[in-house]
């Protein structure tokens, strides 16, 4: 007996357009041989990674993913490869020259939240929302260690160059130091009272700067035994002092690595810290919160610190003289503070909330790329001189997508164009190339359609207006006040002569 089966059409995605950068992932500056020219950045676009040339505003490369969204990216030290973490917990290594996937690692159960290469580019560390940290061997294409101990999502991971150690931070408020040979956590910083969002190591790994869900940057002094720095072997006393079962205890003073809290830097913004980055030269630190303010800090040299301390001593001495506590021979002791080492030199405000940033130093200035929450990327040039610090925006990737949610989409009759509209603009796209042809400012669009002949398009707004656009020139021709409320829908009559528009509980016919 023959069994009849019913066949169904299978629909697959034919393309994705209108996406400059996803706000769920960070942005990286493409360095090294793969950059070819300055100004190329890598950003996530749903399941893909796009390489943009910020000077021309063109997309010069695409790392095609499958069905899982990109959550984290990292550049290799030589600039030839890019590590990409996905929402399903997998990590892929891409060759930027050929735009092919060379290695795939699968070890996490949830989305990848942190990626970092070591100094040589032979190892990769990944952190995830599943609280695990995994160190991968890129050469042998295998996993080396799985480090367990955090109780929250991993926010940052970084290798130490002086020793075979790893530093990790998490939303469980802890910063942990791991010895990779023994896969043991020998030091845990427990002073944070909020989630630790990011950190950087600088000054030849003698300073640790952490950012948590408050408005301060905390500065820590790292001291390391010379024997431990040379051999990387953890002394037994240091290991026994902090075990996995007692991971919230402070590390003893006789441990191989000691971390002392020096003080806090108060940021200009009152929002929580989202990310902290150091430029490749180690001279500048950038940070931002959950707002539109970006702050740039500089590290003072020892000579500048001595001059500042002398100035503070003279000021304290004059104050004591005014109060009558002593004369010129009175010695004043001035303690060295965190604000003497780091100082804010510049801040800039973007037009939308900042998601991530990255920067490099080129020809005496800083090139700063900022990923915003409104589907756009900005490139700034920051010039630092002895007298002043100036910044100007060099590029703004904005034409390839909408700034806000798309409210309406329609096809032309000949299937050659697509019209999309948001609360501020209307865009016309070429269907075959998926490239934006025209962008026109408009009202808050809620409905749209092409007029017969496909030479014009109508857009209904939330304010009750009908806006008529010329498709070929991309200009607004006429605005008609149609309703007192939003025009939620429009349709042509069968004779294609009359147009019906609909609002809440009302409709009208327009010749």
C-alpha positions in Angstrom: 0.0 0.0 0.0 1.5 3.3 -1.1 1.8 6.0 1.5 1.2 9.5 0.2 3.3 12.3 1.7 2.6 15.9 1.5 5.5 18.1 0.1 6.2 21.5 1.5 8.3 24.3 0.0 11.4 25.1 2.0 12.3 28.7 2.4 15.8 29.8 3.2 17.3 33.2 3.8 18.5 34.8 0.5 20.4 37.6 2.1 20.7 40.1 5.0 21.1 43.8 4.5 20.8 47.0 6.4 23.1 45.9 9.2 26.3 47.9 9.8 27.2 46.3 13.2 25.4 44.3 15.8 25.3 45.8 19.3 25.8 42.4 21.0 29.5 42.1 20.0 32.6 44.2 20.3 34.5 46.0 17.5 38.2 45.4 16.7 40.7 47.4 14.6 42.1 45.2 11.8 45.9 45.4 12.2 48.9 43.9 10.4 49.1 42.5 6.9 45.3 41.9 6.6 44.6 45.7 7.1 46.6 46.7 3.9 45.5 50.2 4.7 44.6 52.0 7.9 41.0 52.5 8.8 39.7 48.9 8.5 37.5 47.6 11.3 35.8 44.3 12.0 32.3 44.2 13.5 29.6 41.6 13.9 26.5 41.6 11.7 24.2 38.9 13.2 25.9 35.5 12.3 28.5 37.1 10.1 31.5 39.4 10.6 31.9 42.4 8.3 35.2 44.1 7.5 34.6 47.8 6.7 36.9 50.4 5.2 36.0 53.4 7.2 37.6 55.8 4.7 35.5 54.8 1.7 32.5 53.5 3.8 32.5 50.2 1.8 32.3 46.6 3.0 35.6 44.9 1.9 35.1 41.5 3.5 32.6 39.1 5.0 33.3 36.2 7.3 30.2 34.1 6.6 28.7 32.3 9.6 25.9 29.8 9.8 22.9 30.3 12.1 24.3 31.4 15.4 24.9 35.1 16.2 28.4 36.5 16.8 29.0 37.5 20.4 32.8 38.2 20.6 35.8 38.9 18.2 39.5 39.2 18.7 42.5 39.9 16.4 45.6 37.8 16.4 48.9 39.6 17.2 50.2 39.2 13.5 46.9 40.5 12.2 46.4 37.5 9.8 43.6 35.8 11.8 40.5 36.7 13.7 38.9 34.6 16.4 35.1 34.8 16.5 32.9 33.5 19.3 29.3 32.6 18.7 26.1 32.3 20.6 26.2 28.5 20.7 29.6 28.5 22.5 31.8 27.7 19.5 34.9 29.6 18.5 36.2 29.8 14.9 39.5 31.0 13.7 39.3 32.9 10.3 42.0 33.7 7.9 41.4 37.3 6.9 43.3 37.1 3.6 41.2 34.3 2.2 38.2 34.8 4.4 38.0 31.1 5.2 37.5 29.2 8.5 40.6 27.3 9.4 39.9 26.0 12.9 36.7 25.4 14.9 36.7 24.9 18.7 33.6 23.6 20.5 33.8 23.5 24.3 31.3 26.0 25.8 27.7 25.3 26.5 26.6 28.9 26.3 27.6 32.1 24.4 31.2 33.1 24.3 31.7 36.4 26.2 35.5 36.9 26.1 38.4 36.1 23.7 42.1 36.9 23.9 45.3 35.7 22.2 48.6 35.3 23.9 51.7 37.3 22.9 52.8 34.8 20.3 49.4 34.0 18.9 49.7 30.3 19.5 47.2 30.1 22.3 43.7 31.5 22.7 41.6 31.8 25.8 37.9 32.0 25.8 35.4 32.8 28.5 31.7 32.1 28.4 28.3 32.7 30.0 28.6 29.1 31.3 31.3 30.5 33.8 34.1 28.3 32.3 37.4 29.5 30.9 39.1 27.4 28.2 42.7 27.7 26.9 43.0 26.5 23.3 46.1 25.4 21.4 45.7 26.9 17.9 48.7 25.1 16.4 47.5 21.6 17.4 43.8 22.6 17.1 43.0 21.2 20.5 41.9 22.4 24.0 44.5 22.6 26.7 42.8 23.5 30.0 39.3 24.1 31.3 39.4 26.4 34.3 36.5 26.2 36.7 36.0 28.5 39.7 33.9 31.5 38.7 30.2 31.6 39.6 29.2 34.2 37.0 29.6 35.1 33.3 33.3 35.6 32.3 33.8 39.2 31.3 37.5 39.4 30.4 40.5 37.1 30.1 44.2 38.0 29.5 47.5 36.2 29.5 50.5 37.4 31.5 53.8 37.7 29.6 56.1 37.5 32.6 54.8 34.1 33.7 52.6 31.3 32.5 49.6 32.8 34.2 46.1 33.9 33.2 43.9 36.7 34.7 40.1 36.4 34.5 37.2 38.6 35.7 33.6 37.7 36.1 30.2 39.0 37.1 30.6 37.1 40.4 32.7 40.2 41.5 36.0 38.3 41.5 39.2 38.7 39.6 41.3 35.5 39.6 44.9 34.7 38.8 45.5 31.2 37.4 48.7 29.2 37.0 48.3 27.3 33.7 50.8 24.5 34.4 48.8 23.4 37.4 45.4 24.8 36.3 45.1 26.3 39.8 43.7 29.6 41.0 46.4 31.0 43.4 45.0 34.5 43.9 41.5 36.0 44.1 40.7 39.7 44.4 37.6 39.9 46.6 37.4 43.6 47.3 35.0 44.4 44.5 31.4 44.8 45.7 29.9 44.9 42.2 30.2 42.9 39.0 33.6 43.3 37.4 33.0 44.3 33.7 36.5 44.6 32.4 40.2 45.1 33.2 43.6 45.8 31.7 47.2 45.1 32.6 49.8 47.8 32.0 53.1 49.2 33.1 54.8 45.9 32.3 52.1 44.1 34.2 52.8 46.0 37.4 49.4 47.7 37.4 45.9 46.2 37.1 43.0 48.5 36.3 39.5 47.1 36.9 36.1 48.5 36.0 33.0 47.4 37.8 29.3 48.3 37.7 30.0 51.7 39.4 31.6 54.9 38.2 35.1 54.2 39.4 38.3 52.7 37.9 40.2 50.7 40.6 44.0 50.6 40.4 46.0 47.7 41.8 49.7 47.2 42.2 51.0 43.8 41.2 54.3 42.5 42.6 55.8 39.2 41.6 58.7 37.1 42.9 61.7 37.2 40.6 62.0 33.5 40.8 58.4 33.0 39.9 58.6 35.5 37.0 61.6 33.6 35.5 60.4 30.0 36.0 56.7 30.4 36.3 56.6 27.9 39.1 54.2 28.5 42.0 55.6 27.9 45.4 53.8 25.3 47.5 53.0 27.9 50.2 51.2 30.0 47.7 49.2 27.1 46.3 48.1 25.8 49.7 47.0 29.2 50.8 44.2 29.5 48.3 42.4 26.3 47.2 39.3 25.9 45.2 37.2 25.3 48.3 38.4 28.5 49.8 38.4 30.6 46.7 37.0 33.7 48.4 39.9 34.1 50.8 42.5 36.7 50.2 45.9 35.6 49.0 48.6 35.6 51.6 51.4 38.1 51.6 54.0 35.4 50.9 52.3 34.2 47.7 54.2 34.3 44.4 52.0 37.2 43.1 50.6 39.9 45.3 48.0 42.5 44.5 47.6 45.6 46.6 44.8 48.1 46.1 46.2 51.6 45.5 43.1 53.7 45.0 40.3 54.7 42.6 40.0 57.0 39.7 36.7 58.9 39.6 35.3 59.1 36.1 33.5 62.0 34.7 30.6 59.8 33.9 28.4 58.5 36.7 27.3 55.5 34.7 28.7 52.0 35.3 31.9 51.0 33.5 31.2 48.9 30.3 34.7 48.4 28.9 38.3 49.5 29.5 41.0 49.3 26.8 44.7 50.1 26.6 46.4 51.3 23.3 49.2 49.1 22.0 51.9 51.6 23.2 50.7 51.2 26.8 50.5 55.0 27.2 46.8 55.6 27.0 43.6 54.1 28.5 40.1 54.5 27.2 36.9 53.7 29.0 33.2 54.3 28.6 30.0 53.5 30.5 26.4 52.9 29.5 26.0 56.3 28.0 27.4 58.5 25.2 30.6 59.7 27.0 34.1 58.3 26.1 37.0 59.2 28.4 40.7 59.0 27.6 43.4 58.8 30.3 47.1 59.1 30.0 49.9 57.6 32.1 52.4 60.2 33.5 56.1 59.6 33.3 58.2 59.4 36.4 59.6 62.9 35.8 56.0 64.3 35.4 55.0 62.5 38.7 57.9 64.1 40.6 57.1 67.5 39.3 53.5 67.1 40.3 54.5 65.9 43.8 56.8 68.9 44.2 53.9 71.2 43.2 51.7 69.5 45.8 54.4 69.9 48.5 54.7 73.6 47.7 51.0 74.1 47.9 50.8 72.2 51.2 53.7 74.3 52.6 52.0 77.6 51.7 48.8 76.4 53.3 50.6 75.6 56.5 52.3 79.0 56.4 48.9 80.7 56.1 47.6 78.7 59.0 50.7 79.6 61.1 51.8 76.1 61.6 55.5 76.7 60.7 58.0 78.5 58.5 59.9 77.8 55.4 62.0 75.1 57.1 58.9 73.0 57.8 59.1 69.7 55.9 55.9 68.5 54.3 55.4 64.9 53.4 53.3 64.3 50.3 52.1 60.8 49.5 51.9 59.4 46.0 48.3 58.8 44.9 46.7 57.1 42.0 45.6 60.5 40.5 49.3 61.4 40.3 50.0 58.5 37.9 46.9 58.6 35.7 45.0 61.7 34.6 42.1 62.3 32.2 43.3 64.2 29.2 40.2 64.1 26.9 36.6 63.2 26.7 34.2 63.1 23.7 30.4 62.7 23.4 28.8 60.5 20.7 25.3 60.9 19.4 24.2 57.5 20.6 25.2 55.1 23.4 28.6 53.4 23.1 28.7 49.6 22.9 32.5 49.0 22.4 35.7 50.7 21.1 39.2 50.0 20.0 42.1 52.2 19.1 45.6 52.1 17.6 48.5 54.6 17.4 49.4 55.9 14.0 51.9 58.6 13.0 51.8 60.5 16.3 48.0 60.3 16.8 45.4 57.9 18.0 42.8 56.4 15.7 39.7 55.5 17.7 36.9 53.4 16.4 33.6 53.4 18.4 30.7 51.0 17.9 27.3 52.6 18.8 24.0 51.1 19.8 22.2 52.7 16.8 23.7 50.4 14.1 26.6 52.7 13.3 30.4 52.9 13.6 32.4 56.1 14.1 36.1 56.7 13.5 37.9 59.5 15.4 41.4 61.0 15.1 42.7 62.1 18.5 45.8 64.3 18.4 47.7 64.6 21.7 50.1 67.5 22.2 51.7 69.1 25.2 49.3 72.0 25.2 46.0 70.4 24.2 44.2 67.3 23.0 41.9 67.5 20.0 39.6 65.0 18.4 37.7 65.1 15.2 35.4 62.6 13.5 37.0 61.2 10.3 34.3 58.8 9.3 30.8 57.6 10.2 29.4 54.4 8.8 25.7 55.2 8.7 24.4 55.0 5.2 24.2 51.2 5.1 21.5 50.8 7.7 18.8 52.4 9.7 19.5 54.1 13.1 16.3 52.7 14.7 14.0 49.8 14.3 12.5 49.3 10.8 8.7 49.8 10.9 7.6 49.0 7.4 9.0 47.2 4.3 7.5 46.9 0.7 8.6 45.6 -2.7 8.3 47.3 -6.0 6.0 45.8 -8.7 9.0 44.7 -10.9 10.8 43.2 -7.9 13.8 45.3 -8.4 13.7 47.6 -5.4 12.9 47.3 -1.7 11.7 50.2 0.4 12.3 50.2 4.2 11.4 53.0 6.7 12.0 53.7 10.3 11.0 56.6 12.6 13.4 59.0 10.9 14.4 57.9 7.4 13.3 56.0 4.3 15.8 53.9 2.4 15.5 52.4 -1.1 17.5 49.2 -1.7 18.6 47.4 -4.9 17.1 43.9 -4.4 19.8 42.0 -6.4 22.9 43.7 -4.8 21.2 44.5 -1.5 22.9 47.9 -1.6 21.3 51.2 -0.4 20.4 53.4 -3.3 18.8 56.4 -1.6 18.3 57.6 2.0 15.7 60.3 2.7 14.7 61.9 5.9 11.0 61.3 6.8 8.6 61.3 9.7 7.8 58.3 11.9 6.9 55.7 9.2 4.4 53.0 10.0 3.2 51.9 6.5 4.5 52.2 2.9 3.8 51.1 -0.7 5.1 51.7 -4.2 2.7 53.7 -6.5 1.8 52.0 -9.8 4.7 52.5 -12.2 7.3 52.2 -9.4 8.5 55.8 -10.0 7.0 57.0 -6.7 6.5 55.7 -3.2 4.0 56.6 -0.4 4.8 56.4 3.3 2.2 56.7 6.0 3.5 58.3 9.2 2.5 58.1 12.9 1.4 61.8 12.7 -1.3 61.0 10.2 0.6 62.3 7.1 1.2 60.7 3.7 4.6 61.5 2.3 5.2 61.1 -1.5 8.8 60.3 -2.6 10.4 60.2 -5.9 12.3 56.8 -6.1 14.8 57.7 -8.8 16.0 60.9 -7.3 15.4 60.1 -3.6 13.5 63.3 -2.8 10.4 64.2 -0.9 7.8 65.6 -3.3 4.7 66.2 -1.2 3.3 65.8 2.3 -0.5 65.3 2.7 -2.4 65.6 6.0 -4.6 62.5 5.8 -5.7 61.6 9.3 -5.6 62.8 12.8 -3.8 59.6 13.9 -1.3 57.2 12.6 -1.8 55.8 9.0 -1.4 52.1 9.9 -2.2 50.7 6.4 -2.6 51.6 2.8 -3.9 49.6 -0.3 -4.9 50.2 -3.9 -8.4 49.6 -5.2 -8.6 46.9 -8.0 -8.7 49.5 -10.7 -5.4 50.9 -9.3 -6.8 54.4 -9.5 -7.9 55.0 -5.9 -6.0 54.6 -2.6 -7.4 53.6 0.7 -5.7 54.6 3.9 -6.6 53.2 7.3 -6.2 54.6 10.8 -7.5 53.5 14.2 -11.3 52.8 13.7 -11.4 55.0 10.6 -10.6 54.9 6.9 -10.7 57.2 3.9 -10.4 57.0 0.1 -8.1 59.4 -1.7 -8.3 59.8 -5.5 
